[in-house]
Amino acid sequence: MGTDVQLVAALVIGVSFLIFLILKTKVHTFLALMIAAVVVGLIAGQYKPEVIASIQGGFGGTLGGIGIIIGFGVMLGQVFEMSGAAERMARTFLKLFGKGREEFAMALTGFIVSIPVFVDSAFIMLFSIVKAISKKSRKSILAIAVPLAGGAVITHSMIPPTPGPLGVAGAFGVDVGEFFLLSFIIAIPMAIGTTLYGATIGKKIYQLPSDDGEGWIRPSAMLPGIDLSQEEDTQALPSAFLAFLPILTTILLILINTTLGMMGLTTGFFGVLRFLGMPMIALGIGLLIAIYTLARKVGRDEILGHMESGIKSAGVIILVTGAGGALGRVLSDSGVGEHIAYQISQTPIPVILLPFVVSTIIRFAQGSGTVAMITAASITAPIVIAAGGNPLLGAFAACVGSLFFSYFNDSLFWVVNRMCGIDNVKEQMKAWSVTTTIAWAIGLVMILGLNVVM
């Protein structure tokens, strides 16, 4: 680990250089992320072999967690689209919520699904629905996708049994049940805020799926949409049961895995259920169900062609996601995030805001919300408790801080933007960085309000 000056310089220079490469040069985002990772590691005082090891570990570790899931999810989306299942799901959602409420329908979907399902997996799995609703309703893809991703990331960051909130609750020694119930009071206003922003940014960046489903178009004016809740089926579509079966099966298996883990049931038959409920296995089972129910009348060559098309589109997403993980690992291994967090913990900031500030800085420094909230909780919990602060609010403060300004070193930043076809960096930040920052700001207001009440 380098000196204090080195660690601060590594963060400032590394992030500045990354932004310069992406905004002002012809260097691809993947290469820019890798170069920035090397620069940060060397300036922070890591030995050259350590820098390489951190990059390899971060790249492999990130893709080991979600790389296969991205591949399965994109293939599943292709099956949904070519079989008409995506359109059937879009019709079902619009019938349930009514025309004009698509944003809130998807926000609620993401909010619920992300409780048992990892946020990246939830977004990827449900994106085919987003694309179908955008195509039919003629609302921008961002107006539908941002509320879905916003609802999902808020739940992932705030509500157990996701790993981050559980770790934070343990660090502060608070009751998980109480934490779970109170988290909804903070999370729901955050989700409403991101949903309203999604509707707004969708009008400013008006992008729709092309008619062939392979690209994107940007009409000069809003196009009239189709009310799917009233429109009669114009083609033979699968039933709602078959359309939702692959997703519901995946979610149910993951939920069973999570529940059994919380109950400590891990052996015998319960062990088998937990294995089947691992996200990669569960999504693979969902994909198999889709192939043999939704695509049963489609020829082998045709279905393989559609899935291979999905794999090609996932290639860039996987590479950029892995590179973001590599940069995050270097920032973590070099000690940059931990050093800055410690320095903040020594300042006279109001005790209840200490976990929030530390989590915010670590999040910005290394990208992972889970790492940010758990690290902040580990550093600040003893201080908050010793100072007489409310440990429950301290735990929420660590969670909320982890949502700050998702950008290049966060895998979800790339997943959301790339799948929505947003390539311009400024638009990427407007679409997703601002979204998470809105959730962060609303969460802070909620914590301050609860601090007065409690």
Residue, then its C-alpha position, 0 to 999 in steps of 0.5 A: m500500500g502506498t502513502d496517503v498522498q499516493l492513495v488520494a492521487a491514485l483515485v483522482i488521477g485514475v478516475s480523471f484519466l478514465i473519463f478523459l479516455i472515454l470522452k475524448t479519445k477513440v479508445h473503447t470503453f473496455l480498453a479504457l477501463m483496463i488502462a485506468a485499472v493499471v494506472v490506479g494500481l501503479i500510482a497507489g503503490q502496488y507492485k506490477p505483479e499485484v496490479i495484474a493479479s488484482i485485474q485478473g481477480g476482479f475481471g474473473g470474479t465479476l464475470g464468475g458471478i454474473g457472466i454466465i447469468i448474462g449469457f443465459g439471460v440474453m438467450l432467454g430474452q431471445v426465446f421470449e421475443m421470437s416466440g411471442a412470449a414477451e408480447r404476451m407478458a407486455r399485454t398482461f402487465l398493461k391489462l393489470f396496470g392499465k395504459g399510461r402506468e407502464e413505468f410504475a408497473m415495471a418499478l413494482t416488478g423490479f422492486i419485488v423480484s430483486i428481493p430474492v434475485f440478484v439485481d443484475s440477474a433480475f434486470i437481465m431476466l426481465f428486459s425482454i418485457v421492457k423491450a416489448i412494452s417500449k415497442k408497443s406503447r411507444k414510450s422510450i426504452l428508458a422510461i420503462a427500463v429505468p424504473l425497473a432497474g431503479g426498483a431492483v437496485i433499491t431493493h438490492s441495496m436496502i432490503p434483506p435477504t440480499p447480502g449487503p443489507l444482511g452484512v450491514a445489519g450484522a455489523f450494527g447488531v440490529d434485528v434483521g426482522e426489524f431492519f426488514l420491515l423499516s427498510f420498506i418505509i425508506a425504500i418505497p419513496m426512493a423507488i417512486g422518485t426513480t420511477l418519476y425520473g425514468a418517465t422524465i428522462g424517457k421524454k428527453i432521450y426518446q429511443l425505441p426498439s427498431d421494428d426488426g428488434e435488432g437495433w434502435i431508432r430515435p424518432s423526432a417526435m413522440l409516436p402514438g402507442i398501442d393500448l395492449s389492454q384493449e387490442e385483440d391478439t393479432q397472432a397466435l401468442p403463448s398463454a400467459f401461464l407459459a409466457f411467465l413460467p420460465i421467469l416464475t420458476t427461476i424466481l421461485l427456485i431462488l426464493i426457496n434457496t434464500t429462504l432455506g439458507m436463512m433457516g439454516l436448512t442446507t443438507g439432504f433434500f434441502g441441499v438439493l433445493r438450495f443447489l437448484g436455487m442458485p441463480m446460475i442453475a435457476l436461470g439455466i432451468g428457466l431457459l430450458i423450460a422456455i426452449y421446450t415450451l415456448a419454442r416447441k414448434v420452432g425448428r432446431d436451426e432456427i432456435l439455435g440461430h436466435m440464441e446465438s444472436g443473443i450471445k453475440s449481443a452479450g459479448v460487449i456487455i460481458l467484456v465491459t462488465g468484467a473490466g469494471g470489476a477489474l477496476g473496482r478490485v484494483l481500487s479495493d486491493s490498493g487500499v484507496g477506498e479504505h484509506i479515504a473512508y478511514q480519513i472521513s471517519q476521523t472528522p467531526i461529521p454528525v454520527i448518524l451521517l458517518p456511515f452514509v458519507v463513508s459508504t458514499i465515498i467507497r462506492f464512488a471509489q470502487g463501484s460495488g454497492t455491497v462492498a461499500m455498505i459492508t466496509a462502511a458498516s465495519i468501520t463506522a458501527p463501533i463509532v456510531i454505537a459508542a457515540g450513542g447513535n441509533p444503530l438501526l438508522g446507522a445501518f440504513a445510512a450505510c445502505v443508502g450511501s452505497l447508491f451514490f452515482s453509479y458509473f464506469n466501475d459499476s457492472l450494473f451501469w454497463v448492463v442497463n445502458r448497453m442493453c438499452g442501446i445507450d452508447n453516448v457517455k453523457e446520456q449513460m450518466k443521465a440514464w443511470s448515474v443520475t437515477t441512483t443519485i436520486a435514490w441516494a438523495i431521497g434515502l438521505v432525506m428519509i434517514l434524517g427525517l427518521n432520525v428526528v422522529m426516532 
